[in-house]
């Protein structure tokens, strides 16, 4: 009976794993079908390098350089905020905080992941945006900096939760052995625990970055939606995801504008693939150390 149940469970797990691969392939195939048809009439190089996005003007101009710059800028800003704070918070929860405090903090962090992005965007509009405008004396607080703050806040719970699990999964003998050899507690945490948990921490960072890159509603609400190449982090921007969400309902199905939005999705898919591929290479390198 046990062997029969094991066989059923293994079969279900196998089917679920294969279905996830099939779904990804189908999504990519659909993007290719709609996106590649756009490049029959427009150059891919010009699509990437042209900074003017005027899909309904005369003549038409489909350039996503400004959208790519906006996405990259807000993602980098969010990472600079979320990664150090998230990793240090995970280290504090896992190794420093007392058990009672640890359980409370872990529950609060996990609860933060359930906050809808539209709520975070609304909170950013009424709190962060006016604050950024007044502190830096800007014409508007709707900027890449405001978006970076709120997206960093959104990515932080994912980074903290998974990094904390990775740190706590390290065998206690590693830390005890370092302390026995004369290392201080901080040296043991920094040189032993963090290094041993680095693959899990990098995975947590990549998941956090994935949420930042794919975020739509929050960036639509607090970054200004200005499709131009930003010259500083305090300029209004527009991201690729916000462009797709804002304009998909206005396009004619099968039209050039409609296909251009799928082309943006295809470029976004390729960027995400490259980021995950590089992270996987880095993870493999760390496992071999």
C-alpha positions in Angstrom: 0.0 0.0 0.0 2.8 2.4 0.9 4.6 1.7 -2.4 1.4 2.4 -4.3 0.9 5.7 -2.5 4.5 6.6 -3.1 4.0 5.9 -6.8 0.9 8.1 -7.0 2.6 11.0 -5.2 5.7 10.7 -7.5 3.5 10.7 -10.5 1.5 13.8 -9.4 4.8 15.6 -8.6 6.2 14.7 -12.0 3.0 15.8 -13.8 3.0 19.2 -11.9 6.7 19.7 -12.8 6.1 19.0 -16.5 3.0 21.2 -16.5 5.0 24.1 -15.1 7.5 23.7 -18.0 4.7 23.4 -20.5 3.0 26.6 -19.3 6.3 28.5 -19.5 6.9 27.3 -23.0 3.3 28.2 -24.1 3.6 31.7 -22.6 6.9 32.2 -24.4 5.5 30.8 -27.7 2.5 33.2 -27.4 4.8 36.1 -26.9 6.9 35.0 -29.9 3.9 34.7 -32.1 2.6 38.1 -31.4 5.9 39.9 -30.8 7.8 38.6 -33.8 5.1 39.7 -36.1 5.7 43.2 -35.0 9.4 43.0 -36.1 8.4 42.1 -39.6 7.6 45.8 -40.2 9.9 47.5 -37.6 13.5 47.0 -36.9 14.4 45.3 -33.6 17.5 47.5 -33.2 15.5 50.7 -33.7 12.9 49.3 -31.3 15.6 48.9 -28.6 17.6 52.1 -29.3 15.0 54.6 -30.2 14.0 56.6 -27.1 10.6 58.0 -28.4 7.5 56.0 -27.7 4.6 57.5 -29.7 2.4 54.6 -30.8 -0.6 56.7 -31.9 1.1 59.7 -33.5 1.9 60.4 -37.1 4.4 59.1 -38.0 4.4 56.2 -35.6 7.4 55.8 -33.3 8.0 52.7 -31.4 11.2 53.1 -29.3 11.5 51.5 -25.8 14.9 52.8 -24.8 13.2 55.2 -22.3 11.1 52.4 -21.0 14.1 50.1 -20.5 16.0 52.9 -18.8 13.1 53.6 -16.5 12.7 49.9 -15.6 16.4 49.4 -15.0 16.7 52.6 -12.9 13.8 51.9 -10.6 14.9 48.2 -10.2 18.5 49.2 -9.3 17.2 51.8 -6.8 14.9 49.3 -5.2 17.7 46.7 -5.0 20.0 49.2 -3.3 17.4 49.8 -0.7 16.0 46.2 -0.2 19.0 44.0 -0.5 21.2 45.3 2.4 18.3 46.0 4.7 16.7 42.7 3.8 19.8 40.5 4.3 20.7 42.3 7.6 17.2 41.9 8.8 17.2 38.2 8.0 20.5 37.8 9.9 19.1 39.6 12.9 16.0 37.5 13.0 17.8 34.2 12.5 20.9 34.7 14.7 20.5 37.7 17.0 16.9 38.3 18.0 15.5 36.4 21.1 13.2 33.5 20.3 10.0 35.4 21.3 11.0 38.5 19.3 12.1 36.3 16.4 8.7 34.7 16.0 6.9 38.0 16.1 9.2 39.6 13.6 9.0 36.6 11.2 5.2 36.7 11.4 5.1 40.4 10.7 7.5 40.1 7.7 5.5 37.3 6.2 2.3 39.3 6.7 3.8 42.2 4.7 3.9 40.0 1.6 0.1 39.8 1.6 -0.3 43.6 1.1 -1.7 44.2 -2.4 0.5 46.3 -4.7 -2.2 48.8 -5.4 -2.4 49.5 -1.6 1.3 50.1 -1.5 1.0 52.4 -4.5 -1.7 54.4 -2.8 0.3 54.6 0.4 3.2 55.8 -1.6 1.1 58.5 -3.3 -0.2 60.0 -0.1 3.0 59.7 2.0 6.3 59.1 0.1 5.5 61.3 -3.0 4.8 64.5 -1.1 7.7 63.8 1.3 10.2 63.3 -1.6 8.9 66.5 -3.2 9.3 68.6 -0.1 12.7 67.2 1.0 14.4 67.5 -2.3 12.5 70.6 -3.5 11.3 68.9 -6.7 8.5 70.0 -9.1 6.9 66.6 -8.5 7.5 63.7 -6.2 6.3 61.3 -8.8 9.8 60.0 -9.7 12.0 57.0 -10.0 13.2 57.6 -6.5 9.7 57.4 -5.0 9.1 54.2 -7.0 12.4 52.7 -5.8 11.5 53.3 -2.2 8.1 51.6 -2.5 9.4 48.8 -4.7 12.2 48.2 -2.2 9.5 47.9 0.5 7.6 45.4 -1.6 10.7 43.2 -2.3 12.0 43.3 1.2 9.6 40.7 2.8 10.5 38.1 0.1 14.3 38.7 0.6 14.0 38.6 4.4 11.8 35.5 4.6 13.9 33.3 2.2 17.2 34.6 3.4 16.2 33.9 7.0 15.3 30.3 6.1 18.6 29.9 4.3 20.6 31.2 7.3 18.7 29.0 9.7 19.3 25.9 7.5 23.1 26.1 8.1 24.2 23.4 10.5 24.9 24.8 14.0 28.3 23.0 14.0 29.6 25.6 11.5 29.1 28.5 14.0 30.1 26.4 17.0 33.3 25.4 15.3 34.2 29.0 14.4 33.6 30.2 17.9 35.7 27.3 19.3 38.6 28.4 17.1 38.5 31.9 18.6 36.3 33.8 16.1 34.0 36.5 17.5 30.2 36.1 17.0 30.2 38.7 14.3 33.2 37.1 12.5 31.4 33.7 12.6 28.2 35.3 11.2 30.0 37.3 8.5 32.6 34.8 7.3 30.9 31.4 8.0 27.1 31.7 8.2 26.6 34.3 5.5 29.0 32.6 3.1 27.5 29.2 3.6 24.0 30.6 3.2 24.9 32.7 0.1 23.2 30.5 -2.5 19.9 30.8 -0.7 20.4 34.5 -0.1 21.1 35.1 -3.8 18.0 33.1 -4.7 16.0 35.3 -2.3 17.5 38.5 -3.9 16.6 37.2 -7.4 13.0 36.5 -6.3 12.9 40.0 -4.9 14.3 41.5 -8.1 11.7 39.5 -10.1 8.9 41.0 -8.1 10.4 44.5 -8.7 10.8 44.0 -12.5 7.3 42.6 -12.9 5.5 45.1 -10.7 2.9 47.2 -12.5 0.3 49.0 -10.4 2.6 50.6 -7.8 5.0 52.0 -10.5 2.1 53.3 -12.5 0.8 55.3 -9.5 4.0 56.8 -8.2 6.7 57.1 -10.9 5.0 59.7 -13.1 4.5 57.7 -16.3 6.7 59.9 -18.4 8.2 58.0 -21.4 11.5 59.8 -21.6 15.1 58.8 -20.8 15.7 59.9 -17.2 18.8 62.0 -16.4 18.6 61.4 -12.6 16.7 59.2 -10.2 14.5 62.2 -9.3 13.0 62.3 -12.9 9.6 60.9 -13.7 9.8 57.6 -15.6 7.7 54.9 -17.2 8.5 51.2 -17.0 7.8 48.5 -19.6 5.2 46.8 -17.4 3.4 50.0 -16.7 3.3 50.7 -20.5 1.7 47.3 -21.2 -0.9 47.7 -18.5 -1.8 51.3 -19.3 -2.1 50.8 -23.1 -3.3 47.3 -23.7 -7.0 48.3 -23.1 -6.7 51.1 -25.7 -5.3 49.1 -28.6 -7.1 47.4 -31.5 -6.5 43.6 -31.4 -4.1 42.6 -34.1 -3.0 46.1 -34.8 0.5 47.5 -34.8 0.2 49.0 -31.4 -1.2 45.8 -30.0 1.7 43.8 -31.4 4.2 46.4 -30.1 3.0 45.8 -26.5 3.7 42.0 -27.0 7.1 42.9 -28.3 7.8 44.8 -25.1 6.6 41.7 -23.2 9.0 39.6 -25.2 12.0 42.0 -24.4 11.0 41.9 -20.8 10.9 38.1 -20.8 14.4 38.0 -22.4 15.8 40.5 -19.8 14.3 38.4 -17.0 15.8 35.2 -18.5 19.2 36.8 -18.8 19.1 38.0 -15.1 18.1 34.5 -13.9 20.7 32.9 -16.1 23.5 35.0 -14.7 22.2 34.4 -11.1 22.2 30.7 -11.8 25.8 30.8 -13.0 26.7 32.8 -9.8 24.9 30.2 -7.7 26.8 27.4 -9.3 30.1 29.2 -8.7 29.3 29.7 -5.0 28.4 26.0 -4.6 31.8 25.0 -5.9 33.7 27.2 -3.5 
